[in-house]
Amino acid sequence: MSKSQIRIEQAVGNPDRIVGTILRTLPEYFGFESAIVDYCENARDEKYTTFVALSENADAMGFAMMVLNSDTTAELWVMGVLPAFHSRGIGARLVEAVETEARKRACKYLLVKTIGPSQNDPNFLKTFKFYLKQGFELLMECDFLWAGSSCALLLKKL
Ligand SMILES: CC(C)(COP(=O)(O)OP(=O)(O)OC[C@H]1O[C@@H](n2cnc3c(N)ncnc32)[C@H](O)[C@@H]1OP(=O)(O)O)[C@@H](O)C(=O)NCCC(=O)NCCS
């Protein structure tokens, strides 16, 4: 699939269904059903904006959700791509869409939180590398935000 065959759109209607469906295909990353339910609730909340990556047949292959944290900073709240479509450029296109929206809203920074590299989780190490590749820099890693997990805060200047 070439990058031009991936269509990114703001999800309207029922973004929570797309979010839930995709997150449930990623149990190594999103193993708690309660967390998935929370993300679905976020998707229904108008404070959050959800972008979806669509195939030529209009099937959802991935999504990214963003929220404004302040006048200057947007947060990439959660994203996921169906496993069968990993490493085809979909995640990068979704981050691009979030950045464009954040700039439109006059944000200077894009923040993302993920499991920190010190936790040595092989799956989240991949996610961490993906964010570095998208131009994020590690601000700090801390153990007080998420109970029992290390949280890495990464920032990208827009
Ligand atoms: C992280 C994730 C969203 C990335 O999406 P993706 O569509 O697989 O990523 P892309 O194909 O767009 O990769 C973009 C770039 O990052 C690089 N990249 C992707 N995975 C990588 C990895 N494991 N290690 C190093 N670089 C990586 C790719 O090489 C690519 O670079 P290129 O454009 O030079 O080829 C996806 O793998 C995923 O859904 N992971 C599980 C859920 C998750 O971690 N969500 C985020 C937590 S909130």
Ligand as a Chemical Component Dictionary entry (heavy atoms), coordinates in Angstrom:
data_LIG
# 
_chem_comp.id                   LIG 
_chem_comp.type                 NON-POLYMER 
_chem_comp.pdbx_formal_charge   0 
_chem_comp.three_letter_code    LIG 
# 
loop_
_chem_comp_atom.comp_id 
_chem_comp_atom.atom_id 
_chem_comp_atom.alt_atom_id 
_chem_comp_atom.type_symbol 
_chem_comp_atom.charge 
_chem_comp_atom.model_Cartn_x 
_chem_comp_atom.model_Cartn_y 
_chem_comp_atom.model_Cartn_z 
_chem_comp_atom.pdbx_ordinal 
LIG C1  C1  C 0 2.969  2.677  17.226 1  
LIG C2  C2  C 0 2.060  2.538  16.009 2  
LIG C3  C3  C 0 0.858  3.474  16.144 3  
LIG C4  C4  C 0 2.886  2.944  14.776 4  
LIG O1  O1  O 0 2.085  2.862  13.630 5  
LIG P1  P1  P 0 2.630  2.233  12.294 6  
LIG O2  O2  O 0 1.617  2.483  11.256 7  
LIG O3  O3  O 0 3.031  0.826  12.544 8  
LIG O4  O4  O 0 3.968  3.103  12.053 9  
LIG P2  P2  P 0 4.516  3.641  10.658 10 
LIG O5  O5  O 0 4.512  2.547  9.660  11 
LIG O6  O6  O 0 3.843  4.899  10.283 12 
LIG O7  O7  O 0 6.009  3.993  11.049 13 
LIG C5  C5  C 0 6.488  5.286  10.837 14 
LIG C6  C6  C 0 7.968  5.296  10.968 15 
LIG O8  O8  O 0 8.334  4.846  12.263 16 
LIG C7  C7  C 0 9.233  3.780  12.149 17 
LIG N1  N1  N 0 8.909  2.729  13.087 18 
LIG C8  C8  C 0 7.744  2.092  13.216 19 
LIG N2  N2  N 0 7.863  1.104  14.120 20 
LIG C9  C9  C 0 9.163  1.154  14.537 21 
LIG C10 C10 C 0 9.925  0.383  15.412 22 
LIG N3  N3  N 0 9.408  -0.671 16.012 23 
LIG N4  N4  N 0 11.227 0.688  15.610 24 
LIG C11 C11 C 0 11.794 1.733  14.962 25 
LIG N5  N5  N 0 11.118 2.490  14.062 26 
LIG C12 C12 C 0 9.832  2.190  13.881 27 
LIG C13 C13 C 0 9.026  3.188  10.761 28 
LIG O9  O9  O 0 10.248 2.634  10.311 29 
LIG C14 C14 C 0 8.621  4.347  9.962  30 
LIG O10 O10 O 0 9.742  4.996  9.466  31 
LIG P3  P3  P 0 9.841  5.294  7.903  32 
LIG O11 O11 O 0 8.707  6.234  7.603  33 
LIG O12 O12 O 0 11.194 5.887  7.740  34 
LIG O13 O13 O 0 9.687  3.962  7.244  35 
LIG C15 C15 C 0 1.554  1.088  15.792 36 
LIG O14 O14 O 0 2.652  0.253  15.635 37 
LIG C16 C16 C 0 0.653  0.577  16.903 38 
LIG O15 O15 O 0 -0.567 0.599  16.776 39 
LIG N6  N6  N 0 1.246  0.082  17.988 40 
LIG C17 C17 C 0 0.486  -0.491 19.084 41 
LIG C18 C18 C 0 -0.318 0.507  19.870 42 
LIG C19 C19 C 0 0.521  1.621  20.415 43 
LIG O16 O16 O 0 1.677  1.467  20.805 44 
LIG N7  N7  N 0 -0.101 2.794  20.472 45 
LIG C20 C20 C 0 0.541  3.967  20.998 46 
LIG C21 C21 C 0 0.408  4.004  22.484 47 
LIG S1  S1  S 0 -0.687 5.285  22.913 48 
# 
loop_
_chem_comp_bond.comp_id 
_chem_comp_bond.atom_id_1 
_chem_comp_bond.atom_id_2 
_chem_comp_bond.value_order 
_chem_comp_bond.pdbx_ordinal 
LIG C1  C2  SING 1  
LIG C2  C3  SING 2  
LIG C2  C4  SING 3  
LIG C2  C15 SING 4  
LIG C4  O1  SING 5  
LIG O1  P1  SING 6  
LIG P1  O2  DOUB 7  
LIG P1  O3  SING 8  
LIG P1  O4  SING 9  
LIG O4  P2  SING 10 
LIG P2  O5  DOUB 11 
LIG P2  O6  SING 12 
LIG P2  O7  SING 13 
LIG O7  C5  SING 14 
LIG C5  C6  SING 15 
LIG C6  O8  SING 16 
LIG C6  C14 SING 17 
LIG O8  C7  SING 18 
LIG C7  N1  SING 19 
LIG C7  C13 SING 20 
LIG N1  C8  SING 21 
LIG N1  C12 SING 22 
LIG C8  N2  DOUB 23 
LIG N2  C9  SING 24 
LIG C9  C10 SING 25 
LIG C9  C12 DOUB 26 
LIG C10 N3  SING 27 
LIG C10 N4  DOUB 28 
LIG N4  C11 SING 29 
LIG C11 N5  DOUB 30 
LIG N5  C12 SING 31 
LIG C13 O9  SING 32 
LIG C13 C14 SING 33 
LIG C14 O10 SING 34 
LIG O10 P3  SING 35 
LIG P3  O11 DOUB 36 
LIG P3  O12 SING 37 
LIG P3  O13 SING 38 
LIG C15 O14 SING 39 
LIG C15 C16 SING 40 
LIG C16 O15 DOUB 41 
LIG C16 N6  SING 42 
LIG N6  C17 SING 43 
LIG C17 C18 SING 44 
LIG C18 C19 SING 45 
LIG C19 O16 DOUB 46 
LIG C19 N7  SING 47 
LIG N7  C20 SING 48 
LIG C20 C21 SING 49 
LIG C21 S1  SING 50 
# 
